[in-house]
Amino acid sequence: MNGKVVEYLIYMPASLLLTIWVATTLFRHGRRFLLDVFGGDESLADSVNHLLLVGFYLVNLGYVTLQLRLDTLPVSAAEVVEALASKVGLVLVVLGAMHFGNLFVLTSMRRRAQQPRPVKAPATPPPGWQAVPPPPPYPPAPRA
């Protein structure tokens, strides 16, 4: 078996397991954060959590698949390990970047939801309020 096949046999399961582990961890522990972001609306938080999970899988598995291509054929065991380390390392960087990107967006939403809303002016004037009387009419201009 050549080095390329060995790398495939190690890279794909390792990347898939890492992706599944990170996704399930984020899904399980992200619910509480999403509930806070969406003001306790459980159905909305669960729905967004599920959509984030699906998007996470699509992006990461797509990236893992694109990384399958090798630039050079590894000849020795050391080259196989080096290729695996760079590929799995890139997968981990992408997973981390996606995690922090999601956190940034959700934290922004959370801050916006927690800001006090501006109070609208009342539709009726408060008690005791007097309207300013209109100015007196101007006298007619003299005729020439």
KEKOL-123594 format. One record per residue (C-alpha): residue number from 1; residue in three letters; x, y, z. Coordinates in steps of 0.001 Angstrom, whole numbers. Each point is the difference from the previous one (the first is absolute). Layout:
BEGIN
SITE,nr,rest,c1,c2,c3
SITE,NUM,ALA,X,Y,Z
...
# end
This chain:
BEGIN
SITE,nr,rest,c1,c2,c3
SITE,1,MET,0,0,0
SITE,2,ASN,1458,3376,-962
SITE,3,GLY,237,3059,2256
SITE,4,LYS,-2909,1759,-1678
SITE,5,VAL,-2462,-2768,896
SITE,6,VAL,1324,-166,3568
SITE,7,GLU,-494,3734,330
SITE,8,TYR,-3571,-236,-1299
SITE,9,LEU,-789,-2824,2408
SITE,10,ILE,1220,2045,2962
SITE,11,TYR,-1039,3517,-1072
SITE,12,MET,-3659,-609,-825
SITE,13,PRO,-1000,-1793,3244
SITE,14,ALA,2048,2407,2127
SITE,15,SER,-1530,3068,-1653
SITE,16,LEU,-3511,-1422,133
SITE,17,LEU,315,-912,3670
SITE,18,LEU,1355,3462,864
SITE,19,THR,-2807,1691,-1934
SITE,20,ILE,-2692,-2142,1635
SITE,21,TRP,1461,502,3481
SITE,22,VAL,210,3801,-353
SITE,23,ALA,-3454,229,-1585
SITE,24,THR,-1739,-2051,2698
SITE,25,THR,1816,1902,2760
SITE,26,LEU,-1054,3353,-1444
SITE,27,PHE,-3551,-1235,-590
SITE,28,ARG,-373,-1345,3523
SITE,29,HIS,1514,2959,1835
SITE,30,GLY,-1117,2779,-2343
SITE,31,ARG,-3694,-330,837
SITE,32,ARG,289,1926,3256
SITE,33,PHE,1805,2853,-1743
SITE,34,LEU,-2601,96,-2790
SITE,35,LEU,-2827,57,2539
SITE,36,ASP,1573,3108,1495
SITE,37,VAL,485,1579,-3430
SITE,38,PHE,-3628,-624,-977
SITE,39,GLY,-1524,1076,3300
SITE,40,GLY,-1007,-3463,1194
SITE,41,ASP,-1862,-996,-3173
SITE,42,GLU,766,-3730,82
SITE,43,SER,-1379,-921,-3408
SITE,44,LEU,1942,2789,-1729
SITE,45,ALA,3203,-847,1881
SITE,46,ASP,-321,-3711,-828
SITE,47,SER,-749,750,-3636
SITE,48,VAL,2988,2326,-392
SITE,49,ASN,2203,-2493,1849
SITE,50,HIS,-982,-2738,-2454
SITE,51,LEU,565,2271,-3021
SITE,52,LEU,3447,940,1325
SITE,53,LEU,811,-3700,398
SITE,54,VAL,-988,-789,-3584
SITE,55,GLY,1988,2952,-1342
SITE,56,PHE,2984,-1008,2125
SITE,57,TYR,-41,-3525,-1440
SITE,58,LEU,-384,1213,-3587
SITE,59,VAL,2876,2465,148
SITE,60,ASN,2397,-2226,1924
SITE,61,LEU,-660,-3222,-1874
SITE,62,GLY,313,1902,-3268
SITE,63,TYR,3339,1371,1150
SITE,64,VAL,1191,-3427,1160
SITE,65,THR,-901,-1437,-3391
SITE,66,LEU,1800,2781,-1868
SITE,67,GLN,3105,-649,2082
SITE,68,LEU,226,-3608,-1236
SITE,69,ARG,2076,993,-2991
SITE,70,LEU,3716,-467,532
SITE,71,ASP,2553,2275,-1586
SITE,72,THR,2764,-2587,149
SITE,73,LEU,49,-3733,498
SITE,74,PRO,1414,-834,3456
SITE,75,VAL,2824,-2518,-305
SITE,76,SER,979,-555,3617
SITE,77,ALA,-1948,-385,3219
SITE,78,ALA,1284,3393,1153
SITE,79,GLU,-1483,1684,-3090
SITE,80,VAL,-3348,-1692,660
SITE,81,VAL,23,1332,3585
SITE,82,GLU,960,3496,-1204
SITE,83,ALA,-2772,47,-2587
SITE,84,LEU,-2520,-1251,2566
SITE,85,ALA,1106,2577,2546
SITE,86,SER,-421,2891,-2417
SITE,87,LYS,-3374,-1204,-1260
SITE,88,VAL,-1486,-787,3410
SITE,89,GLY,1491,3246,1334
SITE,90,LEU,-1775,1963,-2731
SITE,91,VAL,-3256,-1775,795
SITE,92,LEU,401,986,3670
SITE,93,VAL,700,3623,-951
SITE,94,VAL,-3138,88,-2170
SITE,95,LEU,-2055,-1538,2825
SITE,96,GLY,1314,2602,2432
SITE,97,ALA,-565,2882,-2419
SITE,98,MET,-3591,-1092,-592
SITE,99,HIS,-587,-308,3732
SITE,100,PHE,1308,3496,721
SITE,101,GLY,-1892,1419,-2987
SITE,102,ASN,-3252,-1446,1364
SITE,103,LEU,790,1321,3475
SITE,104,PHE,670,3483,-1389
SITE,105,VAL,-3305,128,-1863
SITE,106,LEU,-2020,-1416,2889
SITE,107,THR,1672,2279,2549
SITE,108,SER,-846,2996,-2177
SITE,109,MET,-3610,-1163,-138
SITE,110,ARG,-8,-498,3767
SITE,111,ARG,1356,3506,670
SITE,112,ARG,-2558,1526,-2336
SITE,113,ALA,-2818,-1915,1714
SITE,114,GLN,1147,1122,3453
SITE,115,GLN,239,3724,-841
SITE,116,PRO,-2853,2065,1405
SITE,117,ARG,-2587,920,-2570
SITE,118,PRO,-700,3708,-534
SITE,119,VAL,-3231,1115,1615
SITE,120,LYS,-2558,1305,-2448
SITE,121,ALA,-1747,3288,723
SITE,122,PRO,-3478,-497,1413
SITE,123,ALA,-2885,377,-2424
SITE,124,THR,-1946,2205,2411
SITE,125,PRO,1473,2944,1881
SITE,126,PRO,706,-527,3700
SITE,127,PRO,-2454,1467,2534
SITE,128,GLY,342,3748,506
SITE,129,TRP,1710,540,-3301
SITE,130,GLN,-1091,3155,-1800
SITE,131,ALA,328,497,-3707
SITE,132,VAL,1682,3231,-1045
SITE,133,PRO,-2740,2340,-1194
SITE,134,PRO,229,1108,-3604
SITE,135,PRO,1361,3499,-619
SITE,136,PRO,-2549,2797,-367
SITE,137,PRO,-1031,818,-3549
SITE,138,TYR,1918,2766,-1713
SITE,139,PRO,-1898,3191,-684
SITE,140,PRO,-824,510,-3636
SITE,141,ALA,2453,2085,-1964
SITE,142,PRO,-1114,3613,-586
SITE,143,ARG,-1363,800,-3469
SITE,144,ALA,1797,2504,-2073
# end
